[in-house]
Amino acid sequence: MRTTTSRRPELLAAGAATVTVVLWASAFVSIRSAGEAYSPGALALGRLLSGALALGVICLLRREGVPPRAAWRGIAISGLLWFGFYMVVLNWGEQQVDAGTAALVVNVGPILIALLGARLLGDALPPRLLAGMAVSFAGAVTVGLSMSGEGGSSLFGVVLCLLAAVAYAGGVVAQKPALAHASALQVTTFGCLVGAVLCLPFAGHLVHEAGGAPVSATLNMVYLGVFPTALAFTTWAYALARTTAGRMGATTYAVPALVVLMSWLALGEVPGLLTLAGGALCLAGVAVSRSRRRRAPAPAERTGPAGEPRPGDAERV
């Protein structure tokens, strides 16, 4: 019972990370529909407004106040980089390059998170984390290459995807210190609001495109805001507050494998053997990166039948 209680925070953090990667994987299916009717900026703004509305209602119900001043620097930076800039640039970049190139460039993000976390936050870089990330990165690239069609890649699109990866990494590393002063819900809510304000210049595009968009595309945009943004970013922040940035970044390498599974189930896209192999590499790498080296058991104290030290032990100590 004592062991279960002591591991409860770790189990809750692992559960929160699982919710995040599942919902972020589902976002790729919804983006396909919404992206056909909405431009990158309009889609990002609609998603952020939906997420901010959902998070605002939850904050009111839970009576969450304004985050303390010490948390605002991290909230502002993560809101600008991750919630705002990242979403627009990623939507734009994925329209310019094929899936293989996007997978190669964007999945540099978790590696940058580990490096920035070590440099700016003092996070450790254990060999298991580095090895697991290398395996997962190879798997993510394999999945992307196997699922890419005949689409071309432009230098501009590669640059956009690289900027998205850098913004993602910078946003995560900036968010980590803020979680020491504010709750995961506060950090996510106000970060989402900052991102929405940054995307306000796209408001005209959003209004114009919403008038001609099919209902399914608009519903997918709202879904992106409520679940992969409001819920998944909150569970992400909850888990990030309880582990290192590098380990959380490595966890997101499970997303490509889940995208393959969801595309199979929801869209009927049967994956090939190369795609399945890449997904397996992603999951294997995540398992390695989140594993910990077993500690040798401490030598048991020599005791007598009644639990008392045996005669003579005191003299030998």
C-alpha positions as CSV (number, residue, x, y, z in Angstrom):
1,M,0.0,0.0,0.0
2,R,2.8,2.4,0.9
3,T,4.6,1.7,-2.4
4,T,1.4,2.3,-4.4
5,T,0.8,5.6,-2.6
6,S,4.3,6.8,-3.1
7,R,4.1,6.0,-6.9
8,R,0.7,7.7,-7.3
9,P,2.1,11.1,-8.6
10,E,4.3,9.3,-11.1
11,L,1.3,7.2,-12.3
12,L,-0.9,10.3,-12.6
13,A,1.8,12.1,-14.6
14,A,2.2,9.1,-16.9
15,G,-1.6,9.0,-17.4
16,A,-1.7,12.7,-18.2
17,A,1.1,12.3,-20.8
18,T,-0.8,9.4,-22.4
19,V,-3.9,11.6,-22.7
20,T,-1.8,14.2,-24.4
21,V,-0.1,12.1,-27.0
22,V,-3.4,10.3,-27.9
23,L,-5.2,13.6,-28.4
24,W,-2.3,15.2,-30.3
25,A,-2.3,12.2,-32.6
26,S,-6.0,12.6,-33.2
27,A,-5.4,16.2,-34.2
28,F,-3.7,15.1,-37.4
29,V,-6.9,13.4,-38.6
30,S,-9.0,16.6,-37.8
31,I,-6.5,18.9,-39.4
32,R,-6.9,17.1,-42.7
33,S,-10.5,18.1,-42.9
34,A,-10.3,21.6,-41.4
35,G,-7.2,22.4,-43.4
36,E,-9.0,22.0,-46.7
37,A,-11.4,24.9,-45.8
38,Y,-9.3,27.1,-43.6
39,S,-6.0,28.8,-44.2
40,P,-3.2,28.3,-41.7
41,G,-3.7,31.5,-39.8
42,A,-7.4,31.2,-39.7
43,L,-7.3,27.6,-38.5
44,A,-4.8,28.5,-35.8
45,L,-7.0,31.4,-34.5
46,G,-10.2,29.4,-34.6
47,R,-8.5,26.5,-32.7
48,L,-7.1,28.9,-30.1
49,L,-10.3,30.8,-29.6
50,S,-12.2,27.5,-29.1
51,G,-9.6,26.3,-26.7
52,A,-9.5,29.6,-24.8
53,L,-13.3,29.6,-24.4
54,A,-13.3,26.0,-23.0
55,L,-10.4,26.7,-20.7
56,G,-12.0,30.0,-19.5
57,V,-15.2,28.2,-18.5
58,I,-13.2,25.6,-16.5
59,C,-11.2,28.3,-14.8
60,L,-14.4,30.1,-13.7
61,L,-15.9,26.8,-12.4
62,R,-12.7,26.0,-10.5
63,R,-12.3,29.7,-9.4
64,E,-8.7,29.8,-10.8
65,G,-7.4,33.3,-10.5
66,V,-4.7,35.1,-12.4
67,P,-1.3,33.4,-12.3
68,P,1.3,35.1,-10.0
69,R,3.7,37.5,-11.5
70,A,6.6,35.0,-11.3
71,A,4.9,32.8,-13.8
72,W,4.0,35.4,-16.4
73,R,7.4,35.4,-18.2
74,G,7.2,31.7,-19.0
75,I,3.5,31.9,-19.9
76,A,4.1,34.8,-22.3
77,I,7.0,33.2,-24.0
78,S,5.3,29.8,-24.4
79,G,2.1,31.5,-25.5
80,L,3.9,33.5,-28.2
81,L,6.2,30.7,-29.4
82,W,4.1,27.5,-28.9
83,F,0.5,28.4,-28.9
84,G,0.7,31.2,-31.5
85,F,3.7,31.1,-33.8
86,Y,4.1,27.3,-33.8
87,M,0.5,26.6,-34.8
88,V,0.5,29.1,-37.7
89,V,4.0,28.1,-39.1
90,L,3.4,24.4,-38.8
91,N,0.0,24.6,-40.6
92,W,1.7,26.7,-43.3
93,G,4.8,24.5,-43.6
94,E,2.9,21.2,-44.0
95,Q,1.2,22.7,-47.0
96,Q,4.6,23.3,-48.6
97,V,6.4,20.0,-48.0
98,D,5.5,16.3,-48.2
99,A,5.0,14.2,-45.1
100,G,8.4,12.7,-45.1
101,T,10.2,16.0,-45.0
102,A,7.8,17.4,-42.4
103,A,8.5,14.3,-40.2
104,L,12.2,14.7,-40.5
105,V,12.3,18.5,-39.7
106,V,9.5,18.8,-37.1
107,N,10.6,15.8,-35.1
108,V,13.9,17.6,-34.4
109,G,11.8,19.4,-31.8
110,P,12.1,16.9,-28.9
111,I,15.8,16.7,-29.5
112,L,16.0,20.5,-29.2
113,I,13.9,20.3,-26.0
114,A,16.4,17.9,-24.4
115,L,19.4,20.1,-25.4
116,L,17.8,23.3,-24.3
117,G,16.5,21.8,-21.1
118,A,20.0,20.6,-20.2
119,R,21.5,24.0,-21.1
120,L,18.9,26.4,-19.6
121,L,17.1,24.3,-16.9
122,G,20.0,22.1,-15.8
123,D,18.1,18.9,-16.8
124,A,20.2,15.7,-17.0
125,L,20.8,13.9,-20.3
126,P,21.0,10.2,-19.3
127,P,22.2,7.8,-21.9
128,R,18.8,6.0,-22.0
129,L,17.1,9.2,-22.9
130,L,19.5,10.0,-25.7
131,A,19.4,6.4,-27.0
132,G,15.6,6.3,-26.9
133,M,15.2,9.6,-28.7
134,A,17.6,8.5,-31.4
135,V,15.5,5.3,-32.0
136,S,12.2,7.3,-31.9
137,F,13.5,9.9,-34.3
138,A,14.5,7.2,-36.8
139,G,11.0,5.7,-36.4
140,A,9.3,9.1,-37.0
141,V,11.3,9.7,-40.1
142,T,10.5,6.2,-41.4
143,V,6.7,6.7,-40.8
144,G,6.8,10.0,-42.6
145,L,8.7,8.7,-45.6
146,S,6.5,5.7,-45.9
147,M,3.3,7.7,-45.8
148,S,4.5,10.6,-48.1
149,G,3.1,10.6,-51.6
150,E,4.5,12.3,-54.7
151,G,4.3,15.8,-53.2
152,G,7.3,18.0,-53.5
153,S,9.3,19.9,-51.0
154,S,10.3,23.5,-51.1
155,L,13.2,25.2,-49.3
156,F,10.6,27.7,-47.9
157,G,8.5,24.8,-46.5
158,V,11.6,23.2,-44.9
159,V,12.4,26.5,-43.2
160,L,8.9,26.8,-41.9
161,C,8.9,23.4,-40.4
162,L,12.3,24.0,-38.8
163,L,11.0,27.3,-37.3
164,A,8.0,25.3,-36.0
165,A,10.4,22.8,-34.3
166,V,12.4,25.6,-32.8
167,A,9.3,27.4,-31.5
168,Y,7.9,24.2,-30.0
169,A,11.2,23.5,-28.2
170,G,11.5,27.1,-26.9
171,G,7.9,27.1,-25.8
172,V,8.2,23.9,-23.8
173,V,11.4,25.0,-22.1
174,A,9.9,28.4,-21.2
175,Q,6.8,26.8,-19.8
176,K,8.6,24.5,-17.4
177,P,9.7,27.3,-14.9
178,A,6.2,28.8,-15.0
179,L,4.7,25.6,-13.7
180,A,6.7,26.1,-10.4
181,H,4.6,29.2,-9.7
182,A,1.2,28.5,-11.3
183,S,-1.1,25.5,-11.9
184,A,-1.2,23.6,-15.1
185,L,-4.6,25.0,-15.9
186,Q,-3.5,28.6,-15.3
187,V,-0.4,28.2,-17.5
188,T,-2.4,26.5,-20.3
189,T,-5.3,29.0,-20.2
190,F,-3.3,32.1,-20.3
191,G,-0.8,30.7,-22.7
192,C,-3.7,29.9,-25.1
193,L,-5.0,33.5,-24.6
194,V,-1.6,34.9,-25.5
195,G,-1.5,32.8,-28.6
196,A,-5.0,33.8,-29.6
197,V,-4.1,37.5,-29.3
198,L,-1.0,36.9,-31.5
199,C,-3.3,35.4,-34.2
200,L,-5.9,38.1,-34.1
201,P,-4.6,39.6,-37.4
202,F,-6.1,36.5,-39.1
203,A,-9.6,37.3,-37.7
204,G,-10.8,38.6,-41.1
205,H,-9.7,35.4,-42.8
206,L,-11.4,33.3,-40.2
207,V,-14.8,35.1,-40.6
208,H,-14.6,35.0,-44.4
209,E,-13.6,31.4,-44.6
210,A,-16.1,30.2,-42.0
211,G,-19.0,31.4,-44.2
212,G,-18.1,29.1,-47.0
213,A,-16.6,26.2,-45.0
214,P,-18.5,22.9,-44.6
215,V,-19.9,22.1,-41.2
216,S,-17.5,19.1,-40.8
217,A,-14.4,21.4,-41.2
218,T,-15.7,23.9,-38.7
219,L,-16.6,21.1,-36.2
220,N,-13.1,19.7,-36.6
221,M,-11.6,23.1,-35.9
222,V,-13.7,23.3,-32.7
223,Y,-12.6,19.8,-31.8
224,L,-8.9,20.8,-32.2
225,G,-9.5,23.7,-29.8
226,V,-11.4,21.8,-27.1
227,F,-9.5,18.5,-27.0
228,P,-6.0,18.6,-28.6
229,T,-5.5,22.2,-27.3
230,A,-7.5,22.8,-24.1
231,L,-7.4,19.3,-22.6
232,A,-4.2,18.0,-24.1
233,F,-2.1,21.0,-23.4
234,T,-3.4,21.0,-19.8
235,T,-2.5,17.4,-19.2
236,W,0.9,18.1,-20.9
237,A,1.5,20.9,-18.4
238,Y,0.5,18.7,-15.5
239,A,2.9,16.0,-16.5
240,L,5.7,18.5,-17.4
241,A,5.5,19.9,-13.9
242,R,6.4,16.4,-12.6
243,T,9.3,15.4,-14.9
244,T,12.0,16.9,-17.0
245,A,11.4,18.7,-20.3
246,G,13.6,16.2,-22.1
247,R,11.6,13.2,-20.9
248,M,8.3,14.8,-21.8
249,G,9.6,15.8,-25.3
250,A,10.7,12.2,-25.9
251,T,7.1,11.0,-25.0
252,T,5.7,12.8,-28.0
253,Y,7.5,10.4,-30.3
254,A,4.6,8.1,-29.7
255,V,2.4,10.4,-31.7
256,P,3.5,9.2,-35.2
257,A,2.7,5.6,-34.2
258,L,-0.7,6.6,-33.0
259,V,-1.4,8.6,-36.1
260,V,-0.8,5.5,-38.2
261,L,-3.2,3.5,-36.1
262,M,-5.9,6.2,-36.1
263,S,-5.6,6.7,-39.9
264,W,-6.1,3.0,-40.3
265,L,-9.2,2.9,-38.1
266,A,-10.8,6.2,-39.0
267,L,-9.8,6.7,-42.6
268,G,-9.2,3.2,-43.8
269,E,-5.6,3.9,-44.7
270,V,-4.0,0.5,-44.4
271,P,-0.3,1.0,-43.3
272,G,2.5,-0.8,-45.1
273,L,5.2,-2.9,-43.5
274,L,7.6,0.1,-43.5
275,T,5.1,2.3,-41.8
276,L,4.4,-0.4,-39.1
277,A,8.1,-0.8,-38.6
278,G,8.5,2.9,-38.1
279,G,5.7,3.1,-35.6
280,A,7.2,0.2,-33.7
281,L,10.5,2.1,-33.6
282,C,8.8,5.2,-32.2
283,L,7.1,3.2,-29.4
284,A,10.3,1.3,-28.6
285,G,12.3,4.5,-28.4
286,V,9.7,6.1,-26.0
287,A,9.9,3.0,-23.8
288,V,13.7,3.2,-23.7
289,S,13.8,7.0,-23.0
290,R,11.3,6.8,-20.1
291,S,12.9,3.7,-18.5
292,R,15.1,4.1,-15.5
293,R,18.1,2.1,-14.5
294,R,17.3,-0.3,-11.7
295,R,18.9,0.5,-8.4
296,A,20.7,-2.2,-6.5
297,P,18.7,-3.2,-3.3
298,A,20.2,-1.8,-0.1
299,P,21.8,-4.5,2.0
300,A,19.3,-5.7,4.6
301,E,20.1,-5.0,8.2
302,R,21.1,-8.1,10.2
303,T,18.4,-8.6,12.8
304,G,17.5,-11.3,15.3
305,P,14.3,-13.2,15.6
306,A,12.4,-10.3,17.3
307,G,13.7,-7.7,14.9
308,E,16.5,-6.6,17.2
309,P,20.2,-6.4,16.1
310,R,22.0,-9.7,16.7
311,P,24.4,-9.8,19.6
312,G,27.8,-8.6,18.7
313,D,26.6,-6.3,15.9
314,A,26.9,-3.2,18.0
315,E,30.6,-3.9,18.6
316,R,31.3,-4.3,14.9
317,V,29.6,-1.1,13.9
